[in-house]
Amino acid sequence: MRAQIDKRRFGPWAVITGASSGIGKEFARQISASGVHVALVARRELLLRTVGAECTQASGVQHRVIPLDLSEPDFLPVNATRDLDVGLVVSNAGTGNPGRFLDKGREELMELLRLNTGAHLDIARHFGERLVRRGSGGLLFVGAMGADKGIPFMANEAGAKAYVRSHPCRSMTSSSLTEST
């Protein structure tokens, strides 16, 4: 099934995190098939280049590769997207690392929390402000089903994904970002 994106409302550019594989890669394919240019963000630059080339070849859109580790503090791709008229942001990056909680070091657990919560928060603030100034667009936050039910040996991950599920901006348009609750 193909999703059709309203290019006038959500274009001309979309930023997609976690775009090197899986759901993020599919978001890139479907958004570009709607004629929206894609800025692809993930750690694995070679895979991003491949996805971008596929999007350009299949749909004739432009693409930009932004290799970043969203688990790093201050990762935000401010300069990498400053010149783009971004109308859609898909905050999809995330990971899980199954295992016993107490067998993991604090830094490993914090890195996962930064990726699965802090990155979404920073993306919401940065791009939310841009979309409000623009007057149109949208933010889409991708979580995980484990946030609802929990997953054995993935308590930290499930808790982090619950943040995305309950985030007040989890899927909003720019007009609803300024509405009072």
C-alpha positions in Angstrom: 0.0 0.0 0.0 1.3 3.4 -0.9 0.7 6.5 1.1 0.1 9.8 -0.8 1.6 12.9 0.9 0.1 16.3 0.1 3.2 17.9 -1.4 1.8 21.5 -1.1 1.2 21.0 2.7 4.1 18.7 3.6 6.7 19.6 1.0 9.0 20.5 -0.6 11.3 18.7 1.9 10.9 16.0 4.5 13.5 15.1 7.2 13.4 11.4 8.1 15.5 10.0 10.9 16.4 6.3 11.1 16.2 6.3 7.3 19.0 3.8 6.6 16.8 0.7 7.0 13.5 -0.7 8.1 10.5 1.6 8.6 12.6 4.7 8.1 13.7 3.5 4.7 10.1 2.8 3.8 9.0 6.3 4.9 11.7 7.7 2.6 10.5 5.6 -0.3 6.8 6.5 0.1 7.4 10.2 0.8 9.7 10.6 -2.2 7.1 8.7 -4.3 4.8 11.6 -3.5 7.3 14.0 -5.0 8.7 15.4 -1.7 12.5 15.7 -1.5 14.1 13.8 1.4 16.8 14.6 3.9 17.9 11.3 5.3 19.4 11.0 8.8 21.1 8.0 10.4 24.5 6.8 11.5 25.3 4.6 8.5 26.3 6.9 5.7 26.8 4.3 3.1 23.3 2.9 3.6 21.8 6.4 3.6 23.5 7.1 0.2 22.0 3.9 -1.2 18.5 4.8 0.1 18.9 8.4 -1.3 20.0 7.2 -4.7 17.0 4.8 -4.8 14.6 7.6 -4.0 16.1 9.9 -6.6 16.1 7.2 -9.3 12.6 6.0 -8.6 10.9 9.3 -8.0 13.1 12.1 -9.5 13.3 13.9 -6.1 16.4 15.4 -4.6 17.9 13.8 -1.5 20.4 14.9 1.1 22.4 12.5 3.3 23.0 13.6 6.9 25.1 11.1 8.8 24.4 11.6 12.5 24.3 9.6 15.7 21.1 10.9 17.4 22.2 9.3 20.7 25.0 11.9 21.0 24.2 15.0 23.0 23.8 18.1 20.8 23.3 16.0 17.6 20.6 18.3 16.1 21.2 18.8 12.3 20.7 22.5 12.4 23.2 23.5 9.8 22.5 20.5 7.6 18.9 21.5 7.1 19.0 25.3 7.5 18.7 25.9 3.8 15.8 23.5 3.3 12.1 24.3 3.3 11.1 21.4 5.6 7.4 20.7 5.7 7.4 17.2 7.2 9.6 15.5 9.9 9.5 11.8 10.6 11.3 11.1 13.9 11.8 7.4 13.5 15.3 6.7 14.8 15.4 4.3 17.8 16.8 1.0 18.9 16.5 -1.7 21.4 19.2 -3.7 23.2 17.7 -6.7 24.9 19.3 -8.0 28.1 19.2 -7.9 31.8 18.9 -4.3 33.0 21.5 -4.6 35.7 24.0 -6.2 33.3 24.2 -2.9 31.3 26.3 0.0 32.2 24.8 3.4 33.0 26.3 5.1 29.9 24.8 2.4 27.7 21.4 2.9 29.2 21.7 6.7 29.0 22.7 6.5 25.3 19.6 4.5 24.6 17.4 7.0 26.5 19.0 9.9 24.6 18.2 8.2 21.3 14.7 7.0 22.2 13.5 10.1 24.1 15.9 13.1 24.0 16.3 13.0 20.2 12.5 13.2 19.8 12.3 16.1 22.2 15.0 18.0 20.4 13.5 17.3 17.0 10.0 18.4 18.3 11.4 21.7 19.6 13.6 22.6 16.7 11.4 21.6 13.8 8.2 22.5 15.6 9.3 26.1 15.8 10.2 26.0 12.1 6.9 24.6 11.1 5.0 27.1 13.1 6.9 30.0 11.4 6.2 28.3 8.1 2.5 28.0 8.8 2.1 24.4 7.6 3.6 21.0 7.8 3.7 18.1 10.2 5.7 16.1 12.7 5.4 12.3 13.0 7.0 10.4 15.9 7.4 6.6 15.6 7.3 4.6 18.8 7.0 0.9 19.4 4.4 -1.6 20.6 6.5 -2.5 23.6 5.6 0.9 25.1 2.1 -0.5 25.7 2.7 -3.9 27.1 6.4 -4.0 28.0 8.9 -6.5 26.7 10.8 -8.9 28.9 14.5 -7.9 29.2 13.8 -4.6 27.5 12.4 -2.5 30.4 14.5 0.6 29.6 13.6 0.5 26.0 9.9 0.0 26.6 9.9 3.0 29.1 11.7 5.2 26.6 9.2 4.3 23.8 6.4 5.1 26.1 7.7 8.6 26.1 7.2 8.8 22.4 3.7 7.3 22.7 2.6 9.8 25.3 4.5 12.8 23.8 2.1 15.8 23.3 3.5 16.4 19.8 3.6 12.7 18.7 1.7 13.4 15.4 0.7 17.0 14.9 0.5 19.6 12.2 2.0 23.0 12.7 -1.3 24.6 13.5 -1.9 22.3 16.4 1.5 22.9 17.8 0.4 26.4 18.9 -3.0 25.4 20.2 -3.4 25.6 24.0 -4.3 22.4 25.8 
